[in-house]
């Protein structure tokens, strides 16, 4: 594996972490509607998410990294809503979620 491939792989790791912390800050934001003690977690997750994305942008293009970051956050937040908050899942919503995941995978594949 070349040094550039390792650097790019590390950048994608930063994007993944950024996306996971984006899910964390949306969860904390939702919970802060009921209890202010979650505001600190919201701010911490938001700062970490943006810092991880910033690290990724040292290597990756901004458009691609941003699209994948928001995609991870969107899919994760939808799953969180389904699992923890009782959000509904229609066939249309499931299909659109599959298109979103396929788009993220496709964008990542084009980066090679």
PATOR-26963 format. One record per residue: residue in three letters; x, y, z of N, C-alpha, C in turn. Coordinates in pm, whole numbers, padded with zeros to 5 digits, always signed. Each point is the difference from the previous one (the first is absolute). Layout:
REM PATOR-26963
alaXYZXYZXYZ
...
REM end
This chain:
REM PATOR-26963
unk+00085-00118+00000-00085+00118+00000+00090+00124+00000
unk-00033+00092-00085+00080+00122-00011-00033+00097+00114
unk+00088+00095+00018-00021+00101+00105-00126+00080-00029
unk-00024+00028-00128-00120+00078-00036-00126-00080+00031
unk+00001-00131-00027-00116-00083+00030-00027-00005+00150
unk+00107-00010+00080-00016+00002+00146-00057+00134+00047
unk+00049+00108-00060-00048+00133+00039-00147+00016-00036
unk-00039-00047-00118-00140+00009-00041-00088-00088+00088
unk+00049-00121+00031-00076-00088+00089-00020+00062+00137
unk+00104+00065+00050-00011+00068+00129-00100+00115-00006
unk-00003+00069-00112-00095+00110-00017-00143-00052+00003
unk-00023-00115-00062-00135-00058+00003-00037-00044+00141
unk+00098-00042+00077-00026-00031+00141-00046+00123+00076
unk+00063+00115-00031-00043+00127+00061-00144+00033-00039
unk-00035-00023-00127-00138+00028-00045-00098-00090+00074
unk+00035-00128+00015-00088-00092+00072-00020+00046+00144
unk+00108+00036+00067-00012+00051+00137-00085+00127+00006
unk+00023+00089-00096-00078+00124-00005-00149-00031-00014
unk-00033-00097-00085-00139-00038-00019-00062-00060+00125
unk+00077-00082+00070-00051-00060+00124-00023+00106+00107
unk+00090+00096+00009-00022+00108+00097-00113+00092-00044
unk-00027+00007-00129-00117+00076-00046-00128-00066+00051
unk-00003-00133-00006-00114-00072+00056-00010+00028+00150
unk+00114+00003+00067+00002+00031+00143-00057+00137+00031
unk+00037+00099-00083-00051+00134+00032-00147+00015-00035
unk-00051-00074-00098-00144+00007-00026-00078-00070+00111
unk+00054-00111+00051-00063-00067+00113-00004+00092+00122
unk+00114+00062+00031+00007+00090+00116-00092+00120-00019
unk-00011+00050-00123-00090+00111-00028-00145-00040+00027
unk-00038-00118-00045-00135-00050+00025-00025-00014+00150
unk+00096-00058+00070-00016-00022+00144-00001+00132+00078
unk+00070+00100-00051+00005+00129+00070-00136+00071-00002
unk-00090-00044-00088-00134+00057-00001-00075-00035+00129
unk+00042-00113+00061-00064-00046+00123+00082+00033+00125
unk+00132+00010-00017+00087+00019+00116+00125+00077-00043
unk+00022+00115+00060+00113+00086-00038+00137-00063+00025
unk+00007-00107+00078+00130-00060+00029+00066-00058-00125
unk-00075-00017-00108+00056-00054-00124+00065+00108-00087
unk-00014+00126+00035+00059+00106-00081+00152-00009-00007
unk+00063-00037+00109+00146-00018-00001+00043-00111-00094
unk-00074-00111+00002+00030-00111-00091-00021+00042-00145
unk-00105+00079-00023-00025+00052-00135+00119+00081-00049
unk+00045+00094+00082+00112+00086-00040+00128-00080-00018
unk+00027-00093+00090+00122-00081-00011-00002-00084-00127
unk-00112-00068-00027-00009-00082-00121+00011+00085-00126
unk-00061+00118+00001+00008+00088-00116+00144+00043-00026
unk+00070+00041+00104+00139+00044-00015+00087-00116-00050
unk-00017-00119+00059+00080-00115-00044-00032-00036-00144
unk-00128+00003-00037-00039-00031-00137+00066+00095-00099
unk-00007+00129+00027+00060+00097-00091+00152-00011-00004
unk+00062-00031+00113+00146-00017+00002+00041-00123-00081
unk-00074-00109+00014+00030-00120-00079-00016+00029-00149
unk-00106+00070-00036-00019+00037-00140+00114+00089-00047
unk+00041+00092+00083+00111+00089-00035+00128-00080-00027
unk+00026-00101+00080+00117-00085-00022-00010-00072-00134
unk-00119-00049-00034-00020-00070-00127+00022+00093-00119
unk-00038+00127+00015+00010+00095-00110+00145+00036-00034
unk+00093-00039+00085+00141+00020-00033+00042-00088-00117
unk-00075-00108-00024+00032-00096-00106-00109-00010-00106
unk-00125+00001+00042-00112-00023-00091-00058+00131-00051
unk-00067-00007-00114-00071+00115-00053-00120+00033+00086
unk-00030+00128+00011-00105+00045+00090-00138-00052-00041
unk-00030+00000-00128-00133-00044-00045-00027-00145+00032
unk+00095-00086-00030-00016-00143+00025-00003-00029+00149
unk+00093+00057+00075+00005-00025+00144-00128+00048+00068
unk-00049+00117-00040-00122+00055+00060-00120-00088-00033
unk-00009-00045-00124-00113-00085-00041-00002-00130+00079
unk+00114-00062+00016+00006-00126+00074-00026+00025+00149
unk+00056+00106+00055-00022+00035+00141-00149+00019+00030
unk-00066+00079-00083-00143+00023+00023-00081-00126-00026
unk+00045-00082-00095-00069-00126-00026+00007-00094+00119
unk+00120-00013+00058+00016-00084+00119-00087+00054+00113
unk+00003+00130+00018-00082+00061+00104-00149-00021-00024
unk-00042+00011-00125-00142-00018-00033-00045-00143+00024
unk+00075-00095-00052-00036-00141+00018+00002-00036+00149
unk+00106+00041+00069+00009-00030+00143-00113+00062+00080
unk-00037+00123-00034-00107+00067+00073-00135-00064-00029
unk-00021-00043-00123-00125-00071-00033-00008-00130+00080
unk+00110-00075+00003+00002-00126+00076-00021+00026+00149
unk+00060+00105+00051-00017+00038+00140-00147+00031+00028
unk-00062+00073-00089-00142+00032+00016-00087-00124+00001
unk+00033-00095-00086-00075-00125-00005+00017-00081+00128
unk+00124-00010+00045+00030-00087+00114-00035+00061+00136
unk+00020+00130+00015-00017+00061+00132-00124+00087+00016
unk-00049+00055-00109-00109+00096+00013-00129-00045-00068
unk-00002-00122-00050-00122-00055-00057-00044+00063-00131
unk+00094+00058-00075-00035+00054-00131-00049-00113-00090
unk-00088+00033-00092-00057-00103-00088+00092-00025-00119
unk-00014-00119-00058+00079-00037-00117-00094-00055-00107
unk-00030+00084-00097-00083-00044-00112+00088-00062-00107
unk-00063-00066-00095+00075-00060-00111+00073+00109-00079
unk-00065+00113-00019+00063+00111-00073+00121+00053+00076
unk-00015+00018+00129+00112+00049+00082+00116-00099-00004
unk-00029-00129+00008+00104-00103-00006+00070+00003-00136
unk-00078+00015-00106+00059+00008-00134+00089+00121-00017
unk-00044+00113+00048+00081+00122-00009+00126-00009+00085
unk-00010-00067+00114+00118-00023+00084+00100-00088-00074
unk-00049-00102-00069+00088-00087-00079+00069+00079-00112
unk-00073+00090-00064+00059+00085-00105+00109+00088+00061
unk-00025+00054+00117+00100+00084+00067+00127-00078+00031
unk-00016-00121+00055+00116-00084+00030+00074-00035-00128
unk-00073-00037-00104+00064-00033-00128+00075+00121-00057
unk-00056+00118+00018+00067+00121-00048+00130+00026+00076
unk-00002-00021+00130+00121+00018+00080+00107-00099-00045
unk-00038-00125-00016+00094-00103-00045+00052+00034-00139
unk-00087+00046-00089+00041+00038-00135+00098+00116+00000
unk-00028+00101+00079+00092+00114+00009+00137-00043+00052
unk-00001-00087+00098+00126-00049+00056+00076-00082-00106
unk-00072-00082-00075+00064-00083-00104+00062+00086-00109
unk-00063+00111-00033+00053+00089-00104+00126+00073+00044
unk+00027+00000+00129+00117+00072+00052+00130-00077-00022
unk-00006-00119-00049+00121-00083-00017+00088+00050-00110
REM end
